[in-house]
């Protein structure tokens, strides 16, 4: 299980605005700014996103390597996938796969894909078998 990931982005303000909008439908609404001066020498400033008491997705200013990273975000329903996709598109993402079943993986794998402003591919994913029934 992953604890966190850092993405280098060209423009942190633009990326914070984008991810704030794109991740909100997934319930990823907690935000933290970390001042790199509080860490060891050379530690970057970070812009963090999270939910449920955890900050796990971090942005840092730097050279973006679009296409080098793919991030899949968990959604709790197909509707949540649809909402995250629409929010990301409204926030400036490019389409990388409209919401729908990904039959080549599993008929219960429902996802949507976008490309963020730095060229990273994002996937919003609902896998019904990974959720406990209510």
Secondary structure, DSSP 8 states (H G I E B T S, - for coil): ----EEEEES-HHHHHHHHHHHHHTTT--EEEEE-GGGSSTT---EEEEEETTEEEEEEEES---TTS-EEEEE-SSHHHHHHHHHHHHHTT-EESS-SEE-TTT-TTEEEEEEE-TTS-EEEEEEEGGGS---
